[in-house]
Amino acid sequence: MGEQKPDVLQGTLDLMVLKTLESMGPLHGYGIARRIEQVSGMTLSMNQGTIYPALLRLEQRGWIKGEWGTSESNRRARFYTLSRIGHRKIAEETENWMRIAGTMARFLEETN
Amino acid sequence: MDWMRTLASRVKALFNRRVRDAELDEELRAHIDLAAEENQRKGMSAADARTAALRAFGGVTQTRERYRVQRGLPPIEEILRDARIALRQLRRSPGFALTAILTLALGIGAVTAMFSVVNTVLLKPFAFPDQGRLVVMREVEAQEHDGRIEVPDNYRHIMRLKNTAKTLEDVAIFQTRGLSVSPSGDRPNIVGAQQVSPNFFHVLGVQPALGRDFLPSEAKPGADHEMILSYQGWQSLLQGDPKAIGETVRVSGAAYTVVGVLADGVRFPQIALAPKIAFQEAARNVEIYVPLAPTDYDLSADMGGFNYKSIARLKPGVTLAQANAELEGLQQAYTLSAHLPLHLGMALTPLAKDVTANISGALWMLFAAVGSVLLIACVNLANLQLARAANAERETAVRAALGASGIRLFRFRLTESLVLAIMGGATGAALAVAGVRLLVAIAPKTIPRLDEVHVSLPVLCFAAATSIAAALVFGTLPALRSFRVSPQSALQTNSTRVANTREGRRTRGLLVAGQVACTLTLLVVTTLVLRSFSHLLRQDRGFDTSHVTVAQVDLFSPQYGDSESPSTFKANKLAFADRVLTSLRQLPGVKSASITSAAPLTGETWVDDLQRPDHPVPPAEEIPINVRWIDQDYLRTMQIPLVAGRNITAGDRANPMVALISEQTAREGFTGENPVGKEIGDIVPDAPMGVRIVGVVADARVNGLRDDAAMVYIPYWAFTPWTISFLVRSPQPSEALIPEMRRVIWQTDSKVAIPSIKTLDDQVSESVSSERFQAIVLTSFGAVALLLAGLGVYGVLAYSVSLRRQEFGIRIALGSGKGALMRLVLRQAAVPVVLGTGAGLLMTLLVLRWVRSLLYQTPVADPVAIGGSVALLLAAAAVAAIVPARGAASVDPMRALRMD
């Protein structure tokens, strides 16, 4: 069923989801997946299904909350919202990511 | 923090998984729908839009699986799944499941309930610091006939030892009695009290929680009106008033000041004055402690006043044997140097041992009975499980062939056993709670610390351990077979043939035999105890208890003085008794009313030595007698016949120094002589002259149902003691008579206490309460064991018949008769039952030697008990075997042959 696409780093996807919810407000799983695809300009191609384990992980940590609602086309769907903890975590995670990205960039430059 | 929230969420996800799965499916479907809608809006056809959406999603099934693994706790889910399957399988064989759970519950429930009692009464230590060094001290008198007997302590002797012994750190001396206590002084209650030397609590190593300890100066007459309350006494007398210190409580009419209150956990155990002497007071919990002020007599007498109990604390490092040797030597040296006409010694008993000395034998017997019930239960379960595992062998083989690992199969069988054990254990725990309540309710009040018995945490742990151990034992054995199963062989053969191998049958037969043996032993012991009990109740006791009501009265209040008071006080006691007797005789319907100094069946009291002025013997050879103070109507009220001479008459009042003796006294003290007209010396307190025997009465078991006692009856006109009992014979119902008697007594003096008032029949029944308790408990265990043994025989036989249906079908088809088939099955049952009966008889022989001491005048080689038990057991086994045997005979050959 469907060809395998490269996996996205776990932490990366989590942060993308958080950022998406921060900028867009409550959104269902499909919406989040589409938004990530659009923003990343299709350079990042992933299975949309990958989003669900990430959503579960964030929900289990209490960073996001899922509730049933209705989509613009009147379809029942589960909408995710950032929790208070989630809001707090974004800054932290962003900083973490920047540091890793910076380290990585320096590393690649040095060894080039 | 994150991991804690994650864990909590995962644990929560173990529940209502079906709803969660449905929601996940719905969410994923919504995703695909939304994606397909968007694709359609972009102009794709409905089918293409859907395909594209699915492709973009990746694998729906993989996502769902990943999601579910991450959502819950997979290892636990697997165990729960096993448990669910096990439950479903158990529900499919409800007979097996119910039998197993009930067997387990009965075993565990009985063990836990009994263990709770044993734990509190025998195993749980008292709260005294370093109590291994606390010993009970009793003087020993070497007697010509009876050897060394333990007697209560003499104040002077104990004080000498306290001052000279080098092995003892300290010795406290005390006395337990009921004291009449009341806030106002009117209609007092008798409460348990202990008169103690001021160092008593120091010896025990405890301090009052409120207020202070007694002072050495308070052990003197006049300075001794202080009291320390036990926690219970504080609650019941002063309602736990936090300002209790300094309050006044009236004891025997005199004002006592509360100086201290003990903590809740501090309880001093009941200690018998001497092994043979049991007072009714001893059964009361001690509520108040007052200082013991020795009288001049206590301080000077060497030969009398053996009225006390003592407890000593050994010096650190001193052994019991060392202390015993030193005290024995000191006693003997003193006997010689003071020229005492006695041979005194000393016996030390560790406190914990002394407290349980009288009941531990009986309790351990009950515990052994319960243990064998649990054993029988476990054997039953093992047998059921073995049969079941054999049955499941084919299924196991199929699973193994499909790739299940040995560990996996093993775990499944273990889970099934655990499910059974947990259900049985939970039912058992509930039964235990009910059982403890029942035991405490029917147990005699003389068992010490009974009020502290409840199902406690260690007991629950014990129950859990038993149930889990049982589960493991009977679960692992059959489960281990799953490692050995070779799929090919199991699948090739017919499953039932595998299960019914000779080896399996022999194992199950042996288990049944063992169960039968245990049950038979328990049945014989139970029957013997029941016969002993009925013998105790049925034998001739020498007096008639029906239609007699007895009221105990205590005259411990100032108007009646004490043993030191002038003679006017004696006249007060006499006048009180006279007035009450007169009023009682005037009550409607009263046939006769009488007085006695000790209520019947309350144990030995007022024990003295028989002294004959005409025939003096050394004190060690004098025979012990019980003195009772009675009146002319005593024999008529108790219906004790006169054997020789005459009864006491009203005419003796002017010259009351006369006596009746019982036949036993005549036999032992006047061997070969006519006692009538003889004199007994030094028997009435404060009287210079002795009493003249005017009559001999028949022996009666007035002290206790177990033995006759040597009695001397003297009219109360010669001396009226402070504890008296009024006996009333009347055809009136006791419910009407008892309030009347109480009214008469309190009308005469409202300041006396009535510790008990009840019918003599009730008194009889109370005096054998511990025997009855034993009999009831043993009988119920015997019944449970018999039931379990029946279930065991039935279970194994029914299973074996079900496996051999095909064979029976063939036999019937070949013309075998129903009778022959039934005989075949019954013969199969008979082998283990007969073997077990033989083994049980051997086991019984071993056990009976030990049970003998607990029986009353019942020969252990009682053919009725042994024969009856064997018959009962065989009958139960026959009933259990007949059902499957009939099943075998009624096999329909056509259906049986078509099976498999």
Interface residues (C-beta under 8 A of the other chain):
Chain A: M1 G2 E3 Q4 K5 H28 G29 Y30 G31 A33 R34 N47 Q48 G49 T50 Y52 P53 L56 R57 E59 Q60 R61 G62 S71 S73 R75 R76 A77 R78
Chain B: D2 R5 T6 S9 R10 E23 E26 E27 L28 A30 H31 D33 L34 A35 E37 E38 L54 R55 A56 F57 G58 G59 V60 T61 Q62 T63 R66 Y67 Q70 R71
